[in-house]
Each structure stands twice: as C-alpha cells, then as structure tokens.
Amino acid sequence: MKIRKAKKSDKGKILSFCQHTFRWGDYIDRVWDKWLAKKNLLAIEQNGKAIGICNAGISQNQVWIEGIRINPDFRRRGYASKLVIASERLAKRKKLGISRMIIADNNKRSLSMAKKLGYHIEDKWWLYNLSPKKQTTSAKIATNHQDLSDLIQSTTFSESWNWFSLDKKILPKLVKQGRIVVYHKNKKPQAMGIWNKTSRLDDDVMQLGYLSGTMPGIRQILHFMQNKGFEERKDRVQLLIQDKIKPKMPGLDRRMLFCLVKKELQDQA
Ligand SMILES: CC(C)(COP(=O)(O)OP(=O)(O)OC[C@H]1O[C@@H](n2cnc3c(N)ncnc32)[C@H](O)[C@@H]1OP(=O)(O)O)[C@@H](O)C(=O)NCCC(=O)NCCS
C-alpha cells in the first residue's frame, strides 16, 4: 500500500469505478483534470494499481477534503481513512488549522468514518433548487460592508461545494467581488446572501452559498436570485442554506441534507 500524488495515467482506473457512486451518478470525471493540475490529488495504490483517491483543497486556513473514492473491491480496509490522514498531514505541514468535509446526511458510512477520525458536525446545510423566473425585487448587490456583520449567523459559507470560514474580515472582499446581495428596509440591512456567480461543476447553474436575515428579507434575496437566473438564462438556481433558516416560497424545492464536518488540526501536530 502506498499513498502518492495522483498521476495522469491513474485517470482511467479511477473513473472506471466512479460512474455510479451515488444514486445520481458521480462528478469526479468533471473535476479530475482541474484537481490533478492543482497537485493535491492523492491516490492510494495496491500492487502498483491506483484503487482510491481524495483531493486536498488548500486555502488560507484550511484543507477541504473532497472526492474520497475507494474501489468497491478494496473497501473496509482502512484505505479511505489513510487518505484522509495523509491530507491532514499535508495541511499540518502547511500550518493550516482546520480540516473540513461535506457529507450527505444519508451517507452513514462516511459520517461514521469522519466521526472515527475525530470530526464533529459543525452545521447541517440543505440543497434547494429554485426555478429561474422573471421577478421584481428590492434586494441589491451590496456596495459596502458596513452594517452587514450582524447578518453573519454562521461560521461558514459555501462556494461551489467548498465551505470556507465566514467572518467580518472576508466581507469587504466579497463586496468588492459584487457577490453580496442585500435587502434594506428603513436603511437597515434585513437579509443578505452570498452569490457564487457560477458553479464549479456546471456552467448552467447559478449558486447561492449563504443566506440569513428576516423571512421577508430572505424572500427578496431569493427573488433576486430567481430573476438573475432568468436574466442569465441558467437552467437552475442552486441554493445551499443552513438547516436552521427554513425558507418557504413558491418554486423553492428542498432536495438534500448535508453535514459539514470539521476538525481542528493545530494542537495535534
Ligand atoms: C465511504 C468510503 C470512502 C469508505 O472507504 P473505506 O476505505 O471502505 O473506509 P475505511 O476502511 O477507512 O473505513 C473507516 C470507517 O468508516 C466506516 N465505514 C466504512 N465503510 C462502512 C460501511 N460499509 N458500513 C458502515 N461503516 C463503514 C466505519 O466506521 C469504518 O471503520 P471500521 O471498519 O473500523 O468499522 C467508501 O465506501 C466509498 O468510496 N464510498 C463511495 C464514495 C463516498 O461515499 N465517498 C465519501 C463522500 S463524502
């Protein structure tokens, strides 16, 4: 058994068992080349043949562990756990303090693995779909970050299926990128959303990766997204929303629940 960086020549062997991983299929074929180019795609091999992978997405303070796949003939032998531990080791060498993963709430084996490796559930997030539609809305793209900090009601936000730490420091950057949608009433911000202009996986999908505020304000943000999806001729607006928010609106379809799991890395070096 050996863990090493994935190679171009592993692609066929890995994709051969990553077609029907989940009920809806898999996405590894769509991200393989991008992950390989970033050079943090790990492979585990047995007798010289790659039998599993995992990608370690590096950002400022965390490693985002994703795409853990083990060939069905080699499962339950500790290989996935070894890949996760290798990703954490890589992160510790880079002095990153946090490791996070997103796991579907119904993926009990992965959740059990994460728990065994010392992860805890930080939050639960729902995936919603919203059909693009012409809408009027009073929500707007924020032009400054003042007053928005009260609307930070989560430790993270999602960006193309990666979750990142959300704090006051990141707001000016997101405002500059034109990605904060805000609804004001009596000059006070009532609700905000973080808009990911496209999805990393699909050009036809527009994504909202965070939502908070009053329910009337939230509806204004959702109308904004619906309208943007319509204007930009997207197939679908995908929303990732914390479990506690529970928005309701015509055209809003709740799809799947996910667990965001987290582990602190610093004190374990
Ligand atoms: C989930 C997956 C990565 C686990 O790979 P693996 O190499 O078999 O996992 P490990 O042998 O390291 O298992 C570690 C722990 O996970 C849990 N686990 C793994 N497979 C399990 C199963 N079939 N049933 C119950 N628990 C399971 C157990 O707690 C296990 O510890 P144990 O064997 O000591 O009881 C593998 O089943 C897989 O590729 N699944 C499809 C893709 C997927 O779900 N990826 C994760 C997306 S977040």
The ligand as an SDF file (V2000), in Angstrom:
LIG
                    3D

 48 50  0  0  0  0  0  0  0  0999 V2000
  -17.0200    5.8790    2.1900 C   0  0  0  0  0  0  0  0  0  0  0  0
  -15.7680    5.2090    1.6350 C   0  0  0  0  0  0  0  0  0  0  0  0
  -14.8330    6.2930    1.1100 C   0  0  0  0  0  0  0  0  0  0  0  0
  -15.0770    4.4570    2.7770 C   0  0  0  0  0  0  0  0  0  0  0  0
  -13.8870    3.8720    2.2870 O   0  0  0  0  0  0  0  0  0  0  0  0
  -13.1760    2.6680    3.0680 P   0  0  0  0  0  0  0  0  0  0  0  0
  -11.7630    2.5650    2.5940 O   0  0  0  0  0  0  0  0  0  0  0  0
  -14.0170    1.4640    2.9420 O   0  0  0  0  0  0  0  0  0  0  0  0
  -13.2300    3.2040    4.5740 O   0  0  0  0  0  0  0  0  0  0  0  0
  -12.3660    2.7160    5.8000 P   0  0  0  0  0  0  0  0  0  0  0  0
  -11.9990    1.2670    5.6250 O   0  0  0  0  0  0  0  0  0  0  0  0
  -11.2490    3.6720    6.0400 O   0  0  0  0  0  0  0  0  0  0  0  0
  -13.4490    2.8190    6.9610 O   0  0  0  0  0  0  0  0  0  0  0  0
  -13.3160    3.6580    8.0790 C   0  0  0  0  0  0  0  0  0  0  0  0
  -14.5890    3.6320    8.8940 C   0  0  0  0  0  0  0  0  0  0  0  0
  -15.6670    4.1310    8.1070 O   0  0  0  0  0  0  0  0  0  0  0  0
  -16.8770    3.4220    8.4590 C   0  0  0  0  0  0  0  0  0  0  0  0
  -17.3380    2.6250    7.3280 N   0  0  0  0  0  0  0  0  0  0  0  0
  -16.7410    2.4770    6.1210 C   0  0  0  0  0  0  0  0  0  0  0  0
  -17.4820    1.6730    5.3310 N   0  0  0  0  0  0  0  0  0  0  0  0
  -18.5740    1.3320    6.0380 C   0  0  0  0  0  0  0  0  0  0  0  0
  -19.7230    0.5550    5.7430 C   0  0  0  0  0  0  0  0  0  0  0  0
  -19.8740   -0.0460    4.5520 N   0  0  0  0  0  0  0  0  0  0  0  0
  -20.6690    0.4230    6.7060 N   0  0  0  0  0  0  0  0  0  0  0  0
  -20.5270    1.0210    7.9110 C   0  0  0  0  0  0  0  0  0  0  0  0
  -19.4430    1.7900    8.2460 N   0  0  0  0  0  0  0  0  0  0  0  0
  -18.4900    1.9360    7.3260 C   0  0  0  0  0  0  0  0  0  0  0  0
  -16.5010    2.5190    9.6160 C   0  0  0  0  0  0  0  0  0  0  0  0
  -16.6380    3.2690   10.8120 O   0  0  0  0  0  0  0  0  0  0  0  0
  -15.0370    2.2570    9.3030 C   0  0  0  0  0  0  0  0  0  0  0  0
  -14.3200    1.8230   10.4350 O   0  0  0  0  0  0  0  0  0  0  0  0
  -14.2940    0.2490   10.7960 P   0  0  0  0  0  0  0  0  0  0  0  0
  -14.0260   -0.5030    9.5310 O   0  0  0  0  0  0  0  0  0  0  0  0
  -13.1660    0.1610   11.7820 O   0  0  0  0  0  0  0  0  0  0  0  0
  -15.6370   -0.0310   11.3780 O   0  0  0  0  0  0  0  0  0  0  0  0
  -16.0990    4.1840    0.5270 C   0  0  0  0  0  0  0  0  0  0  0  0
  -17.1550    3.3560    0.9710 O   0  0  0  0  0  0  0  0  0  0  0  0
  -16.5140    4.8420   -0.7870 C   0  0  0  0  0  0  0  0  0  0  0  0
  -15.6940    5.0840   -1.6840 O   0  0  0  0  0  0  0  0  0  0  0  0
  -17.8110    5.1440   -0.9000 N   0  0  0  0  0  0  0  0  0  0  0  0
  -18.3710    5.8270   -2.0670 C   0  0  0  0  0  0  0  0  0  0  0  0
  -17.9460    7.2840   -2.1350 C   0  0  0  0  0  0  0  0  0  0  0  0
  -18.2430    8.0730   -0.8840 C   0  0  0  0  0  0  0  0  0  0  0  0
  -19.2730    7.9380   -0.2370 O   0  0  0  0  0  0  0  0  0  0  0  0
  -17.2900    8.9670   -0.5770 N   0  0  0  0  0  0  0  0  0  0  0  0
  -17.3550    9.8610    0.5440 C   0  0  0  0  0  0  0  0  0  0  0  0
  -18.0700   11.0920    0.1380 C   0  0  0  0  0  0  0  0  0  0  0  0
  -18.0710   12.2490    1.4890 S   0  0  0  0  0  0  0  0  0  0  0  0
  1  2  1  0
  2  3  1  0
  2  4  1  0
  2 36  1  0
  4  5  1  0
  5  6  1  0
  6  7  2  0
  6  8  1  0
  6  9  1  0
  9 10  1  0
 10 11  2  0
 10 12  1  0
 10 13  1  0
 13 14  1  0
 14 15  1  0
 15 16  1  0
 15 30  1  0
 16 17  1  0
 17 18  1  0
 17 28  1  0
 18 19  1  0
 18 27  1  0
 19 20  2  0
 20 21  1  0
 21 22  1  0
 21 27  2  0
 22 23  1  0
 22 24  2  0
 24 25  1  0
 25 26  2  0
 26 27  1  0
 28 29  1  0
 28 30  1  0
 30 31  1  0
 31 32  1  0
 32 33  2  0
 32 34  1  0
 32 35  1  0
 36 37  1  0
 36 38  1  0
 38 39  2  0
 38 40  1  0
 40 41  1  0
 41 42  1  0
 42 43  1  0
 43 44  2  0
 43 45  1  0
 45 46  1  0
 46 47  1  0
 47 48  1  0
M  END
$$$$
